Amino acid sequence: MIIQSIFFYIFSFIAIVSAIMVTVSRNTVHSVFFLILDFVSISCLFIMGGAEFLGMIMLIVYVGAVAVLFLFVVMMLNVAQQENAWFQSKKSKEKTSSHIPIGFLISVIIFFELIIVVGGWKFKPELSTDLNLSLSIGETNTHSIGSVLYTDYIHLFQISGMILLVSMIGAIVLTYQKREGLKRQSYFKQISRERDTSIEIVDVEKNKGVKIDA
Amino acid sequence: MSFYYLEVLFVETYKILFLILPILTAVALIVWLDRRVWAFVQKRRGPNVVGPFGLFQSLADALKYIFKEIIIPATSNKIIFILAPIVTMTLALIAWAVIPFGENLVLADINVGILYIFAVSSLGVYGIIMGGWASNSKYPFFGSIRSAAQMVSYEVSIGVIIINVLLCVGSLNLTDIVLAQQNLWFIVPLFPMFVIFFISALAETNRPPFDLPEAEAELVAGYQTEYSGMMYAMFWLGEYANILLMCAIGSILFLGGWLSPIDVYPLNTFPGPLWLTLKIILLFVLFALVKAIVPRYRYDQLMKLGWKIFLPFSLFYVVLTSGFLLYFDLLPNK
């Protein structure tokens, strides 16, 4: 048990420190790397808690896909050294952003939500037992998550999938532009070319030449 | 009490060393094999001077890399620049922890083995992206951006292919996946998936014909341009260890892992690791042949292949497989 608690504290410490470093570090790319470290240590905590399926999915989805896209955006936009100011200053022409007040508001809301959730769990423990989650000991947690998700919560699961689909289509529609004069490759056209339509034998008169693309 | 933990630590370290040393040796040998196959196709001799048949060529190369100077560019981001090859190499090696070489012959027999491998291989993109960004130079950056987009795209189709196999097995454990193939290897019912897995594995490991991140005519050497000496060698080792890993996964998912091809007397007494090694070598020779034969893809063709052909086809095959299993009542673990 001692070893388990030592590892638990190590992972929690790394998770908290890296979460702080995400907001503190001045280089945006470094923040993203700290975010990745945070995700990895949290998935280690999931695995230690016996939820190995959630831990692995956390790694695959957040670290393997979401954080890569974050890193992409941060690297491509070249916001590595952006200065953050509390409010947009009108005097200085330097690039400053005024995300801090909005970010502060959102973090205050999330903080109160967390207080409500944790408070409810602390002072009314029967709330979570009312959910009636029966987990049998014998089966792996992949099986138990599947058997709950695809039976009791199938509608919620489908609805969340639909929301993701709609947002994906929306993002594509919003950013799609039809560009003119673009040459696209069509395998079908390339393969179905025949000799008759592509080659022509022309008798050329001396010192006259041939005019192509008439 | 404390001696118990020390004993566990000692035994596990011993096991890990027993796994890592053969893998590193195998990496050195498959580099040699790769070059020999390549030379064979092009009617050259390939490395044949150092040792018998040139077997020690990789060893000589490694010695050369060790004695070369490590140059760190002045404008690079030094910590991330040094971390990148270490991340690549570590991730290529830790995935081997769950590969079963025989029944009960596995370092960590975890319930979510295939997900673990998938997660680790999806982390592999960070070594490349870090190296490319930290070099602070345009060719490495282009190379790493290309490579990241390519690996993220092909991971999706590999994930869907794994779902196909899992539908037939009913477990995420790699040992269970192999044991489910005792009667019939999955290459027979899922042959189209095996082909797509093979091509996606080529793309995932940045092998030719999908080696756009290192397209030497356009990008010098891609994300490795600024690296030299031992750090370059670590990238290179990590790359080959990843290729070996992909071959191992391919043989576990489709070729029956450590099982013998036919269950008859002299063949099924051979040890499991031998069969697995033979299958890995077979797949790797295919990898090497593709490198020698097929010309490089264009970038838009690569993306088109991944997203517009492989992904819809493998999704369709998931529907087909699950429909078949449901209709004929063959679903595992009811």
Interface residues (C-beta under 8 A of the other chain):
Chain A: I3 V29 F33 I36 E52 F53 M56 I57 L59 I60 V63 G64 A65 V68 L71 F72 M75 M76 T140 N141 T142 H143 Q185
Chain B: Y5 N77 I80 I110 N111 V112 L115 Y116 F118 A119 S122 L123 V125 Y126 I129 M130 W133 F141 I145 A148 V152 E155 G159 L172 D300 Q301 N333
